[in-house]
């Protein structure tokens, strides 16, 4: 069923917007227009974080479509909600703290927001999707009250160990209203790399608006679709990511819920991300900075304000698949050994789309002990601790979390000792 709500429309005027109900799988999750245009079709793939134990390898493994569409009306790029979030995030294999560069990113952010907003012991910082406390721990150390919201209980437990109070529920308007009724509203509300993870986009953003204090600041970080397209980052498409945002589409969604983007920063994280600074329309404590108009103008100049700007992406994706498979086939014919580094969600999209299994990749390694002894979904490639590389001395190491190539390149300097080489598949195949 589709319901109609009155809210600021796509152009910021008070127009009614249609909100797709749970049965409207092929309707836009923001404006409810029919989804008829393909952005990219990556075929069928398993859930990217569903790592398998040895006794599960002979069981049936569900695969779901990775057919991403773009809304002809509002231009939101999105994957229909084939899988409910409870099935994906009930127990989660991703722990943010295993990336040193990401923890440092969080530390720098926390210090800058502490200074920028003048946060103190009377403030409240709330993070939606707080993961293992990698970010809020820095506010705890500074003596600033915090609250984490994280539905994955196994991950939330790590945050609690770090002194972060955590609510283990999915966030939406109902939870926000409950917190407000308890007298809790956020002076700083953080939503890093979660906006893409929610199937009910309008309910989620309505919850953010409700929980944000009248003069509070909301910051959101998410991968920038313009960078995804230009960098050929198709492996960042997986079932956890329901939506993929340009600055324009993110601004439209926030505007429709009475929120104003007053500043934006471009980040290098996750292959190129945006950090939005947002406040209530009514408060307007912050003046809209020049970077907002400048980024919108760049997106327009690059063609992202029309459907035509997205047309060539799928062709580049197929070329990447051909290049990677060509390299691996040649390496195997020469008798070379190839191992992987990392077991990220993006790597599982890449491997399943390219049909790469143990015939091409002997194994992969990961720093996260949770994954050791398990197998990658779909491809059933075994996961070992990083020490396995030095034990087996592969000729090539395929870096699956290519967005961390600088950090991982330093960690893998010892591969040179036996003449091994590193490989990254995205944005284009590179051996170094």
C-alpha positions, -999 to +999 in steps of 0.1 A: +000+000+000+011+036-007+003+063+017+004+101+012+020+125+037+022+162+035+058+174+036+082+197+018+085+183-017+114+177-040+119+214-047+115+224-011+079+235-014+050+221+006+039+194-018+026+160-009+050+132-013+041+095-017+057+071+006+061+035-005+047+009+018+064-025+026+047-043-004+059-018-030+092-035-038+095-018-072+085+017-061+109+044-050+115+042-012+115+080-011+088+093-035+070+060-044+073+065-082+076+032-101+111+019-106+116+011-143+152+021-151+182-001-144+214+015-129+233-018-128+224-054-126+250-075-108+230-107-110+223-129-080+244-128-048+243-140-012+242-117+018+278-103+019+283-106+057+268-141+061+301-160+066+297-197+067+310-223+092+325-255+078+293-275+087+272-251+066+290-255+033+267-283+021+235-265+031+213-244+007+226-208+006+200-181-004+210-158-032+191-125-039+191-101-069+216-073-069+196-054-095+199-017-087+175+008-102+172+046-104+140+066-098+131+085-129+114+112-107+137+119-078+169+102-091+174+081-060+195+051-069+183+021-049+182-016-044+147-029-037+143-044-002+147-080-011+160-088+024+146-074+057+172-056+079+166-080+108+180-108+086+211-088+078+219-069+109+207-091+138+242-105+142+269-086+122+304-095+112+317-060+106+336-044+135+348-008+128+377-010+152+397-034+131+406-006+107+432+017+122+426+044+097+388+044+104+394+047+142+417+076+135+391+092+112+366+089+141+391+104+166+398+135+144+360+139+138+352+138+175+378+164+184+367+187+157+330+185+167+339+189+204+355+223+194+331+233+168+300+228+189+314+236+223+303+202+237+306+196+275+292+175+303+257+190+299+256+179+262+243+146+247+259+129+217+239+102+201+252+079+174+228+058+153+245+026+142+273+030+168+289-004+159+315-014+184+319+021+200+348+030+178+336+067+176+317+073+208+346+061+229+364+094+221+335+115+235+334+092+266+371+099+272+364+137+270+336+134+296+307+141+273+275+120+278+268+096+249+242+071+237+248+045+211+220+028+190+231-005+175+208-034+165+235-060+162+239-074+197+273-090+192+288-057+179+270-036+205+285-057+233+320-044+223+308-008+226+294-015+260+328-029+270+343+005+260+319+023+284+294+033+257+257+029+268+239+012+239+203+006+229+202-026+208+173-017+186+167-006+150+163+032+148+133+049+134+106+074+144+091+052+171+124+049+190+131+086+186+098+095+200+103+072+230+137+088+237+123+123+235+095+114+259+123+104+283+138+139+280+166+128+257+174+149+226+207+150+208+229+181+207+251+162+183+234+134+163+257+112+143+247+089+115+278+076+098+274+051+070+239+041+080+217+063+057+223+038+029+214+008+052+177+016+059+149+003+038+123+027+053+141+059+044+114+083+053+107+068+087+145+068+095+149+105+085+118+114+104+133+098+135+165+118+130+145+151+129+125+141+160+156+132+181+177+162+171+176+191+196+161+223+184+195+239+179+214+207+176+235+195+147+231+163+127+261+150+108+257+122+082+285+104+063+278+082+033+296+071+002+291+097-026+274+082-056+293+105-079+326+090-067+312+055-069+303+060-106+335+078-115+357+053-095+338+023-109+332+012-073+304-013-081+316-037-054+302-013-028+267-024-039+253-052-017+221-060+001+230-040+032+231-009+011+195-001+001+202+034-013+230+052-030+231+090-027+243+120-047+245+152-027+213+163-046+192+132-036+204+133+000+195+170+002+161+163-013+153+136+013+164+158+042+145+189+029+113+168+026+115+162+064+122+198+074+159+196+077+185+220+061+220+210+049+241+240+059+276+226+051+292+196+033+327+181+034+342+157+009+361+128+025+384+102+012+369+074+032+351+044+016+364+055-019+350+090-015+323+100+010+303+131+020+298+145+054+267+166+057+260+191+085+223+195+091+200+214+113+163+221+117+147+244+092+130+264+120+163+269+139+185+281+111+212+288+136+238+281+109+242+300+077+243+278+045+279+277+035+293+281-001+303+245-004+266+234-006+260+254-039+294+245-052+289+208-049+254+209-064+269+228-093+296+202-098+271+174-098+250+192-123+280+198-146+289+161-144+254+151-155+240+137-123+208+158-124+194+137-152+189+100-159+214+102-188+243+109-165+242+073-152+239+055-185+275+043-190+282+028-156+271-007-163+294-010-193+325+000-172+315-026-146+316-054-172+351-042-184+364-045-148+351-080-146+368-090-178+401-074-167+402-092-133+392-126-147+418-122-175+445-115-150+436-144-128+433-168-157+468-158-169+482-161-134+469-196-130+481-207-164+516-195-154+513-216-122+512-185-099+495-186-065+470-159-055+456-152-021+433-125-009+436-099+018+405-089+037+369-103+039+348-071+035+313-070+022+325-053-010+349-082-017+320-106-016+301-086-042+332-085-064+340-123-061+304-135-066+298-112-096+330-123-112+325-160-103+358-162-085+362-192-062+391-213-050+399-221-086+413-186-088+418-175-051+433-200-027+421-183+004+418-149+020+430-135+054+414-110+077+423-093+110+389-099+125+390-131+146+353-135+142+358-145+106+387-169+111+379-205+102+348-194+083+342-192+046+331-164+023+294-164+013+287-178-021+323-185-032+332-206-001+368-193-001+383-200+034+393-172+057+425-174+077+445-151+101+469-127+084+499-149+094+488-174+067+504-151+040+539-155+054+534-192+058+523-199+022+541-170+004+517-164-025+529-148-057+500-123-056+478-108-029+445-094-041+435-066-018+397-068-015+392-036+007+409-015-020+397+017-002+423+009+025+451+002+000+475+027+016+470+012+051+471-024+039+501-017+016+521-007+047+509-038+066+520-061+037+554-047+030+568-080+041+553-096+009+583-081-010+606-105+010+596-134-013+590-113-044+552-112-040+531-085-055+499-067-045+468-064-067+439-040-065+408-045-087+391-011-084+389+014-100+410-005-126+432-035-122+466-025-109+496-048-099+522-031-077 
